[in-house]
């Protein structure tokens, strides 16, 4: 029984490591602008985390993995939105980040997820503004971006805060 339990635990740890590799590769691909492949890696990581959550008997482990899975799903949707320049997909990503926030186990992760949700809402409004030139969308985009910037700062993600500020200036330039 002990050998069987060790084999099962080893298998789960191996798949966890593979999911983390996919997650890190997705981040790198996203930074390089390869949103399509990045989205696939995020999706693969999310699916692996989902399966591990289903198979894991430990409630503590499931609670720890659920926010990571939700974040992967949200990042996957966000990269698809970036690839397709879709306000609707940005809003879907925003909702997934809100779900990740609900499952977060600490304040820092919760603030990051909330910041990402606001960032996606800003990108959705900014994309709509770019298409329609409706100044209401511009104002909405700026408000959401300011909220994202604040959340990132509170969570200690200075570079994300600077990125939000730069994106806000890009909206102004448009």
Beta strands, then each sheet from edge to edge (+ up, - down):
end
